[in-house]
Every structure is written in C-alpha cells, then in structure tokens.
Amino acid sequence: MRLRFPMMNPEAYSTAQRQAIAGIILIFISSLYKLFRMFWALGAYLLISGPSKTTLIYTGLGLLVLLVLTLIYSYLYYRRFIFYIDYEREEFVLEKGIFSTENTAIPFDKIQQVYFKRSILQRLIKVYSLVIDTAGSNQKEVEIKAISKGDANRLSKILLKAKTEKAETQDLEEDSAAKAEEDKEIWTHKVGFLTLLKIGISTNYLRGLSLILAFVMTIYNRINTYFKERLEDVEVYIDQFSGVLQSIGFLALLFILILLLSISITIIEVFIKYFGLKIQQTKDKIEVEMGLRTNTKVSLQPRRLQLMRVKTNPVQERFDLYEAQISLSSSENELQKNKIKIPGLGKEIVKKIKYFLYPESGKSAFSTTFKPHKLLLFRKILLAMLPVIVFLALWYFTDLIKLQLWAILVLAGLYVIVALYFQILAFKARQLIITEEFLQKKKGFWNKSEETLELFKIQSISIKQPIWYRRRNLVNVVFHTAGGDLWFYAVTRDILPYVNYGLYKAEVTRKNWM
C-alpha cells in the first residue's frame, strides 16, 4: 500500500536535495577543528622551541595549502551529500562521500524518532541538524547537519507522518482545524537561571572532580610527549618543596579548592547541557528543548516510551527538584543515546508528564509489593566493609599509615557505624510493586529513584539463581525492554506467578510497544 500524505505535496523531497549552502562553512570549520585537535600540541612545541625564520615561512605556506585543500574538500563533500524520499519504496535515502560513496536507505517503519540539534556555530549561520533515529535496529542514526528551519520542519513532519501511517496501516485524513488542535499547547514549563543553579549545587560533585582529573591527565600526557626533558627540571623544583606538600594545612586548603572547583565545573556543565530547558505538551506529544553548546529538540510520544525513572536526593527534594529520565526504544548498542534526562522539574510537573505518558496509571485492580531478602543486606554490608579491611591491613603490615591505635579504632568505628546506617536504610527503601498494568521499582536512601514500566512493553524476563540463593529459594529477576533492563535482586519465588502474568500481558496486548 502506498501511503498518502494529506495537506502535503506528495512529491515533496522526491528529487535529490542538498544541504543549505551554509553547510560548506560548517563542513570547513568542523574539518579545521578536527585538524587542530590532532596537531595543537605539535604546534605549541614548535612555537616554544624558538623556530627559525625559514621554518616559520615553510610552516605558514604549509598551513595555507592545508586551508585551501580543506576548503576544496568541504565543497566536494557538500556537493556529494544528497538526500531524498523514495515514495515507491517507502524509504528515506541519503548518499554521501567523496572517495567512497555511502548509501543509506531507511524504510519508513524503521524510523523511531526525528529531532533537531543546533550547535553554537549552526545558530550563527542559521541552520539546523535534522537527526533521524533508527533505534531498535543495528543501524546508526542519520544526520543532515545543515538544513534550513523550514525544510527541517517539513521533512520532519513528512517522515513522522509516514512512520505513523505505516504503523497504523491506515490513512489519516485530517483537516487544518484538526491539525491545529493537535499542535495546540496544553501546558509549558521553563527551567530558569536560578533553578539551573540549584541543580548544579545539589548534583553529584564527583563528576566534576573526575573531569578535573581527566583534564589534568590529558594535559600532562600531551606535555610529557613533547617536553620530557624539561619536565625533569620541574620535578627537581617540586621535590624542593616536598615538606610544604606534606603539611596538613596545605592539603586541607587544596581539598577545599578542588571541592569548590568541582562544584563550579558541575554548575557550568549543567548550564551548558540544560540552558533554555523548555517542556511543552500538546495533544499527542511532549516536546523537550534544551542545551547551550548543542541545542536539542525532541518529541516524546507514549508509544516510544519504554522506561521512566524519576530521581532526586534530600537536598533537591528541599528545593522541589526532580529529574525525569526517559528511556526510549533502542538497539542494545545505543541504550545510553536514547535516554533523555530532564532535570529541574517540580513535583506537579512530574505528575503531569507521568499522566500524559501513563494515562492508565492509578486505575489498577490490584497491587502487590515485593521486598528483597535480608541476604542482600548482608552482602551489601560485607562489600561496604572492604575499605576498612584494606585500611587496617595497610596500617598493620606497611608504613604507609602512621597513626596511633586509638585513632585507627575511632576512624574505623565511625566508618562502620555510618556504613551500616546507610546500608540498612537503603535496603529498607528497595521494593518492587506490580499492578494490573504496571511494574514499579523503588530504591535509594540518598539518591532516590522510582522506575515505571508498562507490563505490555516487556520483551522477555530472565530468572537467575546463584548457588548461594538456592538454600533460601531466592532468585534475581530481570525485566528486558527495548529501552534497557530492570533488575530486582534476592526476591522469593513467590514472584514467579506475577512474572507469568507479566509475560501474559505482553502477549495478549495489541497496543504498539514502540
């Protein structure tokens, strides 16, 4: 059956199309940036080593030739990059490549999502990236990096309509009034400057610390490659001040500075990723737009949703801040790419999103709650005690830790008390709730999370029983979906009838699961 497209030109984009002419600038600058990343350290070494006038002239001529070649490459790549819609075969086709041609054809029924992205450079030259996501297969996403806003909107509507009609196997006759009703805004939520600042302050600082360490290690490795001899002089200089480095006051000050720096980096990262975050609901979708460095706009529809996770911690809870993580249908290799994080949500906004994505929640005829066996708590406590065991072993068998016995006992005792307290509270928070249509998992004492899954979207269920579970008749249950897996550990076999019920719901439901 050939699909029809009411309200649209049925031959739109049926002939070969090129990107916007500004795409040449985008390709040229992107190519220069890649070359800079490859050779910046070599260039820095050349400048610092004091090159002769002849060397500078030849280097300048080489750079000029490189710029000309890059410009020629950009133009040829622009000319060889074409895309069109094959209405007869019902697929979107993209061809690209200079020395070898890559031809990609995406059937309409393989299209999972069409969304927009904009980098700072793309905003300056007024073009969009249109991304066609083919998650659910092994095929990578297709991206047109320089397309006008009008073409991006038109092409997106045609492809999404083609996907919908293909999935429902019927023509969707709709007039302009109905279309306007579909696009009518129901509610909008914007995350402002102050909210982003609260998110940055209350987010995990370890990520910021890891970025500092990664940056320092990268710079050190680059410098070590070209300045190995000079580093030996620096090491001698540092050795002269080893006494200062060992002082407790200096280390404490260093710790505070690193902590403040990691908090600052976390805040900056939050602003870069989520600046301008806006959520808007219409009749049939929720649109999410965010990002400073790369502005991304995606549409969320209930049929594509696989898992929804809501996260918070006590500090964010005081600020009425929650983060929604939406897992969409995807291939196994692209699970992380298809997880959309939406921070800075109030409790009422979270309820609105859940009601739109799960309109049948709260209508269940029954609800059963499962909690893990205490064996899981015992295992978690043993793992938490490993740092104490290593600490005591280093103190007893080596000279790395020089503390009095009373100090060792105080430190170890405080750690054990805090670790036990946290592990017991975290264990009590774990629960799995199964209702008529949904499965819900709750966990976390500090970082609280609540995951929701519709039973009919379960693809398969694995039951695993390690040797140490057999005596107590316990199992681990894994619910597999197209958006990732949901695990629940050390539960009794009383859950097995509900596992069968979940598989039954997945088999008999006629709803589209993706």
PEQUI-V259724 format. One record per backbone hydrogen bond with DSSP energy under -0.5 kcal/mol. NH is the residue of the N-H (numbers start at 0). CO is the residue of the C=O. If there is no record, write none. Layout:
# PEQUI-V259724
NH:CO + NH:CO
This chain:
# PEQUI-V259724
5:3 + 7:4 + 9:7 + 11:8 + 13:10 + 16:82 + 18:80 + 19:145 + 22:19 + 23:20 + 25:21 + 26:22 + 27:23 + 28:24 + 29:25 + 30:26 + 31:27 + 32:28 + 33:29 + 34:30 + 35:31 + 36:32 + 37:33 + 38:34 + 39:35 + 42:38 + 43:39 + 44:40 + 45:41 + 46:42 + 47:43 + 48:44 + 49:46 + 50:45 + 55:51 + 56:52 + 57:53 + 58:54 + 59:55 + 60:56 + 61:57 + 62:58 + 63:59 + 64:60 + 65:61 + 66:62 + 67:63 + 68:64 + 69:65 + 70:66 + 71:67 + 72:68 + 73:69 + 74:70 + 75:71 + 76:72 + 77:73 + 78:74 + 79:75 + 80:76 + 80:77 + 81:79 + 81:94 + 82:16 + 83:92 + 84:12 + 85:83 + 85:90 + 86:84 + 89:85 + 90:85 + 91:105 + 92:83 + 93:103 + 94:81 + 95:101 + 101:95 + 102:100 + 103:93 + 103:101 + 105:91 + 106:104 + 107:89 + 109:106 + 110:106 + 110:107 + 111:132 + 112:132 + 114:130 + 115:296 + 116:128 + 117:294 + 119:292 + 122:118 + 123:119 + 124:120 + 126:121 + 127:146 + 128:116 + 129:127 + 129:143 + 130:114 + 130:128 + 131:141 + 132:112 + 132:130 + 133:131 + 135:136 + 136:133 + 141:131 + 143:129 + 144:142 + 146:127 + 151:147 + 152:148 + 153:149 + 154:150 + 155:151 + 156:152 + 157:153 + 158:154 + 159:155 + 160:156 + 161:157 + 162:158 + 163:159 + 164:160 + 165:161 + 166:162 + 167:163 + 168:164 + 169:164 + 172:170 + 173:171 + 178:174 + 179:175 + 180:176 + 181:177 + 182:178 + 183:180 + 185:280 + 186:280 + 188:278 + 190:276 + 191:189 + 195:191 + 196:192 + 197:193 + 198:194 + 199:195 + 200:196 + 201:197 + 202:198 + 202:199 + 206:203 + 208:204 + 209:205 + 210:206 + 211:207 + 212:208 + 213:209 + 214:210 + 215:211 + 216:212 + 217:213 + 218:214 + 219:215 + 220:216 + 221:217 + 222:218 + 223:219 + 224:220 + 225:221 + 226:222 + 230:226 + 231:227 + 231:228 + 232:228 + 233:229 + 234:230 + 235:231 + 236:232 + 237:233 + 238:234 + 239:235 + 240:237 + 241:238 + 244:240 + 245:241 + 246:243 + 250:246 + 251:247 + 252:248 + 253:249 + 254:250 + 255:251 + 256:252 + 257:253 + 258:254 + 259:255 + 260:256 + 261:257 + 262:258 + 263:259 + 264:260 + 265:261 + 266:262 + 267:263 + 268:264 + 269:265 + 270:266 + 271:267 + 272:268 + 273:269 + 274:270 + 276:273 + 277:288 + 278:188 + 279:286 + 280:186 + 281:284 + 282:181 + 283:181 + 285:299 + 286:279 + 287:297 + 288:277 + 289:295 + 290:274 + 291:271 + 292:271 + 294:117 + 295:289 + 295:293 + 296:115 + 297:287 + 299:285 + 300:298 + 303:300 + 304:300 + 304:301 + 305:326 + 306:326 + 307:451 + 308:324 + 309:449 + 310:322 + 311:447 + 316:312 + 317:313 + 318:314 + 319:316 + 320:315 + 321:344 + 322:310 + 323:341 + 324:308 + 325:323 + 325:339 + 326:306 + 326:324 + 327:325 + 327:337 + 328:303 + 329:481 + 333:330 + 334:331 + 337:333 + 338:335 + 339:325 + 339:337 + 340:338 + 341:323 + 344:321 + 349:345 + 350:346 + 351:347 + 352:348 + 353:349 + 354:350 + 355:351 + 356:352 + 357:353 + 358:355 + 360:357 + 362:359 + 367:433 + 369:431 + 372:489 + 375:372 + 376:372 + 377:373 + 378:374 + 379:375 + 380:376 + 381:377 + 382:378 + 383:379 + 384:380 + 385:381 + 385:382 + 388:384 + 389:385 + 390:386 + 391:387 + 392:388 + 393:389 + 394:390 + 395:391 + 396:392 + 397:393 + 400:393 + 401:399 + 402:400 + 407:403 + 408:404 + 409:405 + 410:406 + 411:407 + 412:408 + 413:409 + 414:410 + 415:411 + 416:412 + 417:413 + 418:414 + 419:415 + 420:416 + 421:417 + 422:418 + 423:419 + 424:420 + 425:421 + 426:422 + 427:423 + 428:424 + 429:425 + 429:426 + 430:441 + 431:369 + 432:439 + 433:367 + 433:431 + 434:437 + 435:365 + 438:452 + 439:432 + 440:450 + 441:430 + 442:448 + 443:425 + 447:311 + 447:445 + 448:442 + 449:309 + 450:440 + 451:307 + 452:438 + 454:436 + 456:453 + 457:454 + 458:479 + 459:479 + 461:477 + 463:461 + 463:475 + 468:465 + 469:465 + 469:466 + 470:466 + 472:468 + 472:469 + 473:468 + 474:490 + 475:463 + 476:487 + 477:461 + 478:485 + 479:459 + 479:477 + 480:483 + 483:480 + 485:478 + 487:476 + 490:474 + 492:472 + 494:491 + 495:492 + 497:494 + 498:494 + 499:495 + 500:496 + 501:497 + 502:498 + 503:499 + 504:500 + 505:501 + 506:502 + 507:503 + 508:504
